[in-house]
Amino acid sequence: MNEGELLRDHISQFIILLSDLKNVEVHIDDEDQAMLL
């Protein structure tokens, strides 16, 4: 797996995590999302 694929996988998992949190109505500010990324 090259670096590009690894980064893409991490970003994909991050987006899934944010989506899951949104579904359980956890509010994360944009600033906090940026810090997590």
C-alpha distance matrix in Angstrom:
0.0 3.8 6.8 8.2 6.2 6.6 10.1 10.8 10.3 12.6 15.0 15.2 16.1 18.5 20.2 20.6 22.1 24.5 25.5 26.3 28.3 30.1 31.0 32.7 34.4 33.0 33.6 31.2 32.6 30.6 30.9 29.4 26.5 25.8 26.0 23.6 21.0
3.8 0.0 3.8 5.6 5.5 6.3 8.8 10.1 10.8 12.6 14.5 15.5 16.8 18.6 20.3 21.4 22.8 24.7 26.0 27.2 29.0 30.6 31.9 33.7 35.0 33.3 33.5 30.9 31.8 29.5 29.5 28.5 25.6 24.4 24.8 22.8 19.8
6.8 3.8 0.0 3.8 5.5 5.0 6.1 8.5 9.8 10.6 12.3 14.1 15.4 16.5 18.4 20.0 21.1 22.6 24.3 25.7 27.1 28.6 30.3 32.0 33.0 31.1 31.0 28.1 28.7 26.4 26.2 25.2 22.5 21.0 21.3 19.6 16.6
8.2 5.6 3.8 0.0 3.8 5.5 5.2 6.1 8.6 10.0 10.6 12.1 14.3 15.4 16.5 18.4 20.0 21.2 22.5 24.3 25.8 27.0 28.6 30.7 31.5 29.9 29.7 26.9 27.4 24.8 25.1 24.5 21.4 20.0 20.9 19.3 15.9
6.2 5.5 5.5 3.8 0.0 3.8 5.5 5.0 6.1 8.7 9.9 10.3 12.3 14.2 15.3 16.4 18.3 20.0 20.9 22.4 24.4 25.6 26.9 28.9 30.2 28.8 29.0 26.6 27.6 25.3 25.9 24.9 21.7 20.9 21.8 19.6 16.5
6.6 6.3 5.0 5.5 3.8 0.0 3.8 5.4 5.1 6.3 8.7 9.8 10.7 12.4 14.4 15.4 16.6 18.6 20.0 21.1 22.7 24.5 25.8 27.5 28.8 27.1 27.4 24.8 26.0 24.0 24.3 22.8 19.9 19.2 19.6 17.1 14.4
10.1 8.8 6.1 5.2 5.5 3.8 0.0 3.8 5.4 5.1 6.2 8.5 9.9 10.5 12.4 14.3 15.3 16.6 18.4 20.0 21.2 22.6 24.4 26.1 27.0 25.1 25.0 22.2 23.0 20.7 20.9 19.8 16.9 15.8 16.5 14.4 11.2
10.8 10.1 8.5 6.1 5.0 5.4 3.8 0.0 3.8 5.5 5.2 6.0 8.6 9.8 10.6 12.3 14.2 15.4 16.5 18.3 20.0 21.0 22.5 24.7 25.6 24.3 24.3 21.8 22.8 20.5 21.4 20.4 17.0 16.4 17.8 15.5 12.4
10.3 10.8 9.8 8.6 6.1 5.1 5.4 3.8 0.0 3.8 5.5 5.0 6.2 8.6 9.9 10.6 12.3 14.3 15.3 16.4 18.4 19.9 21.0 22.9 24.3 23.0 23.6 21.4 23.0 21.2 22.2 20.6 17.3 17.4 18.3 15.4 12.9
12.6 12.6 10.6 10.0 8.7 6.3 5.1 5.5 3.8 0.0 3.8 5.4 5.2 6.2 8.7 9.9 10.5 12.4 14.2 15.3 16.5 18.4 20.0 21.4 22.6 20.8 21.1 18.7 20.2 18.6 19.1 17.3 14.2 14.3 14.7 11.8 9.5
15.0 14.5 12.3 10.6 9.9 8.7 6.2 5.2 5.5 3.8 0.0 3.8 5.5 5.0 6.2 8.6 9.8 10.6 12.3 14.2 15.3 16.5 18.4 20.3 20.9 19.3 19.2 16.7 17.8 15.8 16.8 15.5 12.1 12.1 13.4 10.9 8.0
15.2 15.5 14.1 12.1 10.3 9.8 8.5 6.0 5.0 5.4 3.8 0.0 3.8 5.4 5.2 6.3 8.7 10.0 10.6 12.4 14.4 15.3 16.6 18.8 19.9 19.0 19.4 17.5 19.1 17.5 19.0 17.6 14.0 14.8 16.3 13.5 11.2
16.1 16.8 15.4 14.3 12.3 10.7 9.9 8.6 6.2 5.2 5.5 3.8 0.0 3.8 5.5 5.0 6.1 8.7 9.8 10.4 12.3 14.2 15.2 16.8 18.4 17.1 18.0 16.3 18.5 17.5 18.8 16.7 13.5 14.8 15.7 12.2 10.9
18.5 18.6 16.5 15.4 14.2 12.4 10.5 9.8 8.6 6.2 5.0 5.4 3.8 0.0 3.8 5.4 5.0 6.3 8.6 9.8 10.6 12.3 14.3 15.7 16.5 14.7 15.1 12.9 14.9 13.8 15.0 12.9 9.7 11.1 12.1 8.8 7.6
20.2 20.3 18.4 16.5 15.3 14.4 12.4 10.6 9.9 8.7 6.2 5.2 5.5 3.8 0.0 3.8 5.4 5.1 6.1 8.6 9.9 10.5 12.3 14.5 15.1 14.1 14.3 12.6 14.4 13.2 15.2 13.7 10.1 11.9 13.8 11.0 9.6
20.6 21.4 20.0 18.4 16.4 15.4 14.3 12.3 10.6 9.9 8.6 6.3 5.0 5.4 3.8 0.0 3.8 5.5 5.0 6.1 8.6 9.8 10.5 12.6 14.2 13.6 14.8 13.9 16.4 15.9 18.1 16.1 12.8 15.1 16.5 13.3 12.6
22.1 22.8 21.1 20.0 18.3 16.6 15.3 14.2 12.3 10.5 9.8 8.7 6.1 5.0 5.4 3.8 0.0 3.8 5.4 5.1 6.2 8.6 9.9 10.9 12.4 11.0 12.5 11.4 14.4 14.5 16.2 13.6 10.9 13.7 14.4 11.0 11.4
24.5 24.7 22.6 21.2 20.0 18.6 16.6 15.4 14.3 12.4 10.6 10.0 8.7 6.3 5.1 5.5 3.8 0.0 3.8 5.4 5.1 6.1 8.6 10.1 10.4 9.0 9.5 8.4 11.1 11.2 13.4 11.3 8.4 11.5 12.9 10.2 10.6
25.5 26.0 24.3 22.5 20.9 20.0 18.4 16.5 15.3 14.2 12.3 10.6 9.8 8.6 6.1 5.0 5.4 3.8 0.0 3.8 5.4 5.0 6.2 8.9 9.7 9.8 10.8 10.8 13.5 13.6 16.4 14.6 11.8 14.8 16.6 14.0 14.0
26.3 27.2 25.7 24.3 22.4 21.1 20.0 18.3 16.4 15.3 14.2 12.4 10.4 9.8 8.6 6.1 5.1 5.4 3.8 0.0 3.8 5.4 5.1 6.6 8.7 8.8 11.1 11.7 15.1 15.9 18.3 15.9 13.6 16.9 18.0 15.0 15.7
28.3 29.0 27.1 25.8 24.4 22.7 21.2 20.0 18.4 16.5 15.3 14.4 12.3 10.6 9.9 8.6 6.2 5.1 5.4 3.8 0.0 3.8 5.4 5.3 6.3 5.2 7.6 8.4 12.0 13.5 15.7 13.2 11.5 15.2 15.9 13.3 14.8
30.1 30.6 28.6 27.0 25.6 24.5 22.6 21.0 19.9 18.4 16.5 15.3 14.2 12.3 10.5 9.8 8.6 6.1 5.0 5.4 3.8 0.0 3.8 5.4 4.8 5.5 6.8 8.3 11.3 12.7 15.6 13.8 12.0 15.6 17.1 15.0 16.1
31.0 31.9 30.3 28.6 26.9 25.8 24.4 22.5 21.0 20.0 18.4 16.6 15.2 14.3 12.3 10.5 9.9 8.6 6.2 5.1 5.4 3.8 0.0 3.8 5.3 7.6 9.9 12.0 15.1 16.4 19.4 17.5 15.6 19.2 20.6 18.2 19.2
32.7 33.7 32.0 30.7 28.9 27.5 26.1 24.7 22.9 21.4 20.3 18.8 16.8 15.7 14.5 12.6 10.9 10.1 8.9 6.6 5.3 5.4 3.8 0.0 3.8 5.8 9.1 11.6 15.1 17.2 19.7 17.3 16.2 19.9 20.7 18.4 20.0
34.4 35.0 33.0 31.5 30.2 28.8 27.0 25.6 24.3 22.6 20.9 19.9 18.4 16.5 15.1 14.2 12.4 10.4 9.7 8.7 6.3 4.8 5.3 3.8 0.0 3.8 6.1 9.4 12.4 14.8 17.4 15.5 14.8 18.5 19.6 17.8 19.6
33.0 33.3 31.1 29.9 28.8 27.1 25.1 24.3 23.0 20.8 19.3 19.0 17.1 14.7 14.1 13.6 11.0 9.0 9.8 8.8 5.2 5.5 7.6 5.8 3.8 0.0 3.8 6.5 9.9 12.7 14.7 12.3 12.1 15.8 16.3 14.7 16.9
33.6 33.5 31.0 29.7 29.0 27.4 25.0 24.3 23.6 21.1 19.2 19.4 18.0 15.1 14.3 14.8 12.5 9.5 10.8 11.1 7.6 6.8 9.9 9.1 6.1 3.8 0.0 3.8 6.5 9.5 11.6 9.9 10.1 13.6 14.5 13.7 15.8
31.2 30.9 28.1 26.9 26.6 24.8 22.2 21.8 21.4 18.7 16.7 17.5 16.3 12.9 12.6 13.9 11.4 8.4 10.8 11.7 8.4 8.3 12.0 11.6 9.4 6.5 3.8 0.0 3.8 6.5 8.2 6.2 6.4 9.9 10.7 10.1 12.3
32.6 31.8 28.7 27.4 27.6 26.0 23.0 22.8 23.0 20.2 17.8 19.1 18.5 14.9 14.4 16.4 14.4 11.1 13.5 15.1 12.0 11.3 15.1 15.1 12.4 9.9 6.5 3.8 0.0 3.8 5.3 5.2 6.3 8.7 9.9 10.7 12.5
30.6 29.5 26.4 24.8 25.3 24.0 20.7 20.5 21.2 18.6 15.8 17.5 17.5 13.8 13.2 15.9 14.5 11.2 13.6 15.9 13.5 12.7 16.4 17.2 14.8 12.7 9.5 6.5 3.8 0.0 3.8 5.4 5.0 6.2 8.7 9.9 10.6
30.9 29.5 26.2 25.1 25.9 24.3 20.9 21.4 22.2 19.1 16.8 19.0 18.8 15.0 15.2 18.1 16.2 13.4 16.4 18.3 15.7 15.6 19.4 19.7 17.4 14.7 11.6 8.2 5.3 3.8 0.0 3.8 5.5 5.2 6.4 8.8 10.1
29.4 28.5 25.2 24.5 24.9 22.8 19.8 20.4 20.6 17.3 15.5 17.6 16.7 12.9 13.7 16.1 13.6 11.3 14.6 15.9 13.2 13.8 17.5 17.3 15.5 12.3 9.9 6.2 5.2 5.4 3.8 0.0 3.8 5.4 5.0 6.2 8.7
26.5 25.6 22.5 21.4 21.7 19.9 16.9 17.0 17.3 14.2 12.1 14.0 13.5 9.7 10.1 12.8 10.9 8.4 11.8 13.6 11.5 12.0 15.6 16.2 14.8 12.1 10.1 6.4 6.3 5.0 5.5 3.8 0.0 3.8 5.4 5.1 6.3
25.8 24.4 21.0 20.0 20.9 19.2 15.8 16.4 17.4 14.3 12.1 14.8 14.8 11.1 11.9 15.1 13.7 11.5 14.8 16.9 15.2 15.6 19.2 19.9 18.5 15.8 13.6 9.9 8.7 6.2 5.2 5.4 3.8 0.0 3.8 5.4 5.2
26.0 24.8 21.3 20.9 21.8 19.6 16.5 17.8 18.3 14.7 13.4 16.3 15.7 12.1 13.8 16.5 14.4 12.9 16.6 18.0 15.9 17.1 20.6 20.7 19.6 16.3 14.5 10.7 9.9 8.7 6.4 5.0 5.4 3.8 0.0 3.8 5.5
23.6 22.8 19.6 19.3 19.6 17.1 14.4 15.5 15.4 11.8 10.9 13.5 12.2 8.8 11.0 13.3 11.0 10.2 14.0 15.0 13.3 15.0 18.2 18.4 17.8 14.7 13.7 10.1 10.7 9.9 8.8 6.2 5.1 5.4 3.8 0.0 3.8
21.0 19.8 16.6 15.9 16.5 14.4 11.2 12.4 12.9 9.5 8.0 11.2 10.9 7.6 9.6 12.6 11.4 10.6 14.0 15.7 14.8 16.1 19.2 20.0 19.6 16.9 15.8 12.3 12.5 10.6 10.1 8.7 6.3 5.2 5.5 3.8 0.0
